[in-house]
Amino acid sequence: MSDSYLSGTGLPTRIDTTVAHEARVYDYWLGGKDNYPADRALGDAIAGHIPAIRTMAMANRAFLARSVRYLVNEAGITQFLDIGTGIPTAGNTHEVAQRFDPAARVVYVDNDPIVLAHARALMASTPVGRTAFIHADLHDPESILGDATLTATLDPARPMAIMLVAIMMYFRDEDDPRGIIERLLAAAPTGSYLVITHPTADFDARAMARVVYSAEQAGIPFQPRSRAETESLFAGTELVAPGVVPVAAWRPELVDRPPETAPDPESAWYWAGIGRKP
């Protein structure tokens, strides 16, 4: 293993298996094994309202790979701050980035103790690259930006990509998600990028309302946002073409073997986009 770092900020490290956690529910949808009955119960409840939720989760994961490929190959980005990392699975950010540039560096951030328990899998870097994990909560962005692991891994003077893939829906408006993103962007140099995917009720408001109810009943805040609301999260950046679009429609050609037919743009109820800090 190359240079790797593991850092925590005093968050609880005990895994409460009786309460559903968003990272473990997502792991369940992706076919992972690091989930518990409470996570599967919520995952199944949501799937009852949106039968294609597993396909949507995989489409969101596929976008992450395409976005990292774009950032490395076309934008020249080799530093990534991946917040809301989730449980390690195939195609983690560093695996994609280092495939195209072995010297790429990635800092992962998550607040789930089970992700912390698997952090070593996130830090299996190439010999010339570097990875790190910070156990912190995005509700407190300073706990991330002020962690010495961040500057030990990423060069603060060089552009980076801030990855907020399927995370901002857990922030209600009163949590000031725009303010949190503004703080992250303020700490990043000119030429940095912001990557966001966000579930929406734009395609089926009634089904999404039932998802929100199921999540809230399980103690997980969940706020879908419209296209305009998702675009507003990119304030202070210049959107990269094609802008904020359905996640399956963002640069679908950025795969090794493009599909013979274009994906249905409404097959996954997420908006997705990338913005550049001028």
N, C-alpha and C positions, 0 to 999 in steps of 0.2 A: 504494500500500500504506500502511496506517496504521502506527502505532507497532508494531514487531515486534522481537523479540530472539532471538539465537542464542547459545547458551552450550555449552561443553564442559567436561569434568572430567579430561581427560588420558587417556581411554579410547583404545584403538587405533582409528585411522581408516582403516587399510588393509582393503579388502574381500577376504576370502579366499573365492574362488568354488569352491574344492575341498571345502569343508566346508558341510554344510547348516546353515541358520540358521532358527529358528522363524518370524521375521517374513517371510522370503522364501518359506517353505513355505506360510504362510497366504496370502501374496500369490498364489501359484500356484493355490491352491484357489479364490480369489476371481476368478480369470481375469485376474490382473495380468501385467505383462511384466517386472517387476524381480526375476527369479529365474534360477537357474542349474542346470546338470544335476544337481548334488548335491541341490539343493532339490527339483527335480522328481522325482528318484529316490525320495527319502524320502516326498514327497507321494503318489506312485503306490503305494509300498509300503503306506502307511497306508490308502489308498483300496482296496487289495486286501483289507484286513481289514474296512473299513467303507465299502462302496460309496457310501453317501450322505454321505460326509464333506464334499463340496463344498456340498451343501445345508445341512448343519449349520453350516458356516462362514458361509454367507449368513444363516442364522437368527440366529446370534450377532451378526452385523453389524446385522441388523434390530433386534435388542434394543437395541443401543447407541443407535440413533436414537430408539426409543420411550422409553428411559430418560432421555435428554437432554430430549426433549419434555416428559416428566412433570416433570423437575426445574425446567425454566424456567417452564412454564405453571402448574403446580400447587404446586410447592414454593418458587418464587420465587428459585431459584438462578441466578446469572449468572456464577459463577466456577468453572472446572473445572481439575483437575489430572489429566491423562490419562496414565497410566503404562503403558508397553508399547504405545505408540501403533501401531507397525507402519508399513508403507509406505503413503503417502497413496493414497487411493482415493475414490470418490464417497461422500458422506455422512460426512465427518470430523466430529469433535465440534464444532469451531467453526462449521462450515457449518450444522449442525442448530441449535445454540444461537443463532447470530446470525440465523437465519431468524425466530426467535420474539422475540429481543431483540437488536437490532443492536449494543448496547453490551456484549454478553457478552465475557468474557475467558477465554482458554484457554492453559494451559502444557502442552506435550507433552513426554514423556520417553521415550527409547528408547536401548538400548545398541548397536544395529546401525549400523555405519558407512553402510550404504546408505540407512537412514532419515535419517541426518544429511545425506547427499548430496541428499536430496529435501526437506529441511526447509523450503525456501522455499515449497514448495507448501502446507505446513501453516500458513504464516504469512500467507496471503492474506486478511487480515482486512477487515472493514468499516471505513470511515473512523472510526467512533466506537467500535469495539471494539479489542481488542488480543490478539495471540497471541505465543507464544514457544516455543522449542524448547531443551531441555536434553539434551545427550548424556551420559547417566549410567545407572547400573545400580541397579535396585531392591534388589539384594543389599546395597547400601550406602545405606540411606535418607538418611543424613546428607549424602551427595553431592548429593541432590536438595533437601532441606530447607535446606541451608546455601548453596545457589547464589543469588547476588544476583539472578539473572534471575527467580527465583520471586517475591520480594517486590517487584521492579520491575514485575511484571505483575499479580499478584493482591494484593488488600488482605488482609493476615493477620488483620485484625479482623472481617472479614465472612465469613459462611458460604460454604463451597465444596463442590464434589462431587469426591471422589477416585474416579477411574475405574480399576478393575482388571479390565478386560474380557479374558478369556482370557489371563491372564498367570500366575496363581498356581499353575498345574499344573507350571510349570517350577521350583518350589521344593519340594524334599523336606522332610519333617518336620524333619530335622536342620538345615535352613537357617533354621528358626524363622519360618515364614511368619506365624504369629499375632503374634509379637513385632514383625515388620516392620510389619504393619498397625497394631498398637497404637501404634507410634512415629509413623506418619503421622497417625493420629487424634488423638494427643496434641498435634500441632502445629496441628490445625484447630480453629476456635472452635465453641462450642455452636451447634447448628442446621445443622452440616455433614452431608453425606451420603456414604455409602460404597456403591459399585456394584461388584458382583462377578459374573462368570460363570465357571463351572468345569466342565470335562469330568468325567464320572462313569462308573464301571463298573456302576452300579446297574441299567442297562437291558440290558446284555449283557456280563457279566464276562469271558467267554472272548475275545470280539472285542477288548475294551479291553486285555486282557493282551497280545495280539499287537501292538497299537498301541504299548504301553509298550516292548515288546521292540524293535520297529523303531526307535523314537526313541532308545532307549538305545544301540543298536548304532551309530547315527549320531552319538553323542556328545551328545545332547540329553536332559537329565533330564526325566522326564515322570511325574507322579504324579496320577492321577485321584483324586477324593475323593467319598465318599458324601454323601447329603443332610445327614446329621447333621454330618459333618466340614466341609462347606461352611457350614452354619449357624454353626459354631463360629468361623469367620473373621469373623463379624459381632459378636463379643463387644464389649460396650461401646456398642452401638447398639440402637435400637428398629426392628425390621423393619417396613417399609412393606407394607401389604396388596398382593398376596396372600401375602407371605412369600417363602421360598425355594421356587421351583417350576421345572418344566422351562422352559428359555429361551423356547420357542415359546408357552408359556402365560402369560407375564408380561405382563399388560395388552395383549393383542393388538389391542384396539380403538383403541390410540393410533397410528393411521395415518390418512393422508388418506382412503383408501378401504378400510374394513375388509373382510376376505374374507367371501364369502357363507357359508362354513362355517368353523367353528372349527378352527385347526390341530391336528394330532395332537400331543398333549402329549409323546409319546415319539419324535417325528420327529427331534429333535436331542438328542444325549446330553450336554447341559449343564444344570447347575443355575444359576439366576439369582436375584438378589435385590438389594434396596436397603435400607440401614439408615440411620437418622438418629441423629446423636450428640445425646443429651439435654443 
